[in-house]
């Protein structure tokens, strides 16, 4: 489209030269000059067309300057249009501080070339001297924006998956903080009860097992899909857990059935509040109240734990900050702090949407994966992208330029005062409607009534183009380029181009009656077609620039989403192992509690250490400073496997490894053992890490026959969340992961990483 518009401008200028009937050699010189300038202009407008030539753009601009001004001595003002392309190239090539002053100098050149002619002709050519360069600049920039927008949309398609999954993974903190705190609390209680009340300790260990199994299920659920939480279910579970911990709990539940999005966010608030109470206070009494107040649901959690009451209101607790952001997305309020009685009080108020608004509320909640701090990190305050404003300004300037150009054409026929005023008013009305058509994407009402705008505006433009002819006669040529451009914007492609052809022919018929000169007829035809292309192209450019601005902002936001999703994947890999180990050891403690209480206490001590390490792992991953040691992980695995009666053969002496590779292999070892403990009945396990010609190989082999056919152990990237995550991580360091049964009937998990490629 840009090339077609440029060619149209050259046709217009060629008409003026051919009209002078120059000798054949001058025509050949003019043709060669046109071709050379067209080629240089395309290089300047599209840097990727001939990048090797564009590197010398200052030299090619100098050559274009020579070709634009030297032939003036031969052809006079008929060659003047070529200087307008040089004006456009100045802005496209040079920095703005140089390019725009050169733009102004180019416009003054047009005034100098036509200074000896009548005032109307001088004004018209000065307007054209600014209008045509703006058109070339705008169309050239539009093509670059289209390419960038296409790339942005492709990137958005890829990152949208991460954004969708992040709202699932966000619940990991809510689930695990509560569960790990409960496990630690109950294990400490069971430890104290083992010697004096083994039966009671056994009950507490049963609660720990239930909690750890539920936590494992929750981790898998959150990692794979959305887990709607129930406020009533969380409240009942909370009463049971707090009573077992010796905390007197009062529950008042009068909220009834809640919309899913409200039910989930209030259940999350309850869980976060209980997690903080167990972690930060020494509460003995707790009250949980859920009720409807007016058009909203209110959850209130109070406790007498003095430690938590001292936390200043508006503190920096990350869980409460994220929770507050989620509640605000639904139009609610989260308040926490000490009340008048010295108790700590957490209150969440969420308005209840009607059925029409409930779906929208769910979408808002799903999109609330970015808190205020994150949003500020991808959208710098006080800075706005200049591209949408620049595109809008160029489009507006070109439309204003065409308005003045058509006004000068109408006035060139020297109509009587009354007809002149009427013509100007009609031209201005057409211009205003064109603004509404070109910038419709800026108006909210246009989205609500698209057909009304498209059909109504186009009908009004057609009436303004055709009807005034019957009253104003030859004085009125209208703005056929605006009408044709709007037809391209509003109608389907075939109908749009049909309307352009019809309008061009109709304009030619009218113009033929006014002015019989062939050169003027060719000029008017080309002018109408070029104006239609320009109106269509620049209107689309302004819209594309706005979409591009949004895409860039969204990509930056989703880049943060991708990083946080990596954190969630690390949490699964680390905590799956820890929770499996807790489950196994608690089962062992229950078997030992009656007969070997001393050994049972030793095992419980290890459970507490694992739980504390799990909490530390959560913080490590969240802070982005995770670095795991393969040898340390192997040593820990050996001790753990021995504790559950699995004989292990371990050899991980493979020398020093790059940090990222060692972390991935250590994670693989942890995840492989987690799957073995979860899916098989292994009695023997082999762990081997060795150097290969290209890098390093880590192999885990076990004789658990169930593991060979266990679901979730396929090695596909989109398979089980454990092995699937590992495949993604190993691929990221240029490795390959394989999982499956060997011919000897044992199950093997193997990763091979090329070290040189991984380091590079």
Helices and strands as residue ranges (DSSP letters): H 2-19, H 24-45, H 51-54, H 57-69, H 72-75, G 76-79, H 81-93, H 96-113, H 119-169, H 171-193, H 198-224, H 231-244, E 248-254, H 260-280, E 285-293, E 296-303, H 306-309, H 318-329, E 333-338, E 344-351, H 355-366, H 372-378, H 386-411, H 417-438, G 440-442, H 444-448, H 450-466, H 469-472, G 473-475, H 480-490, H 493-514, H 518-592, H 597-622, H 630-643, E 647-651, H 659-679, E 684-691, E 695-702, G 705-709, H 721-732, E 735-741, E 747-754, H 755-759
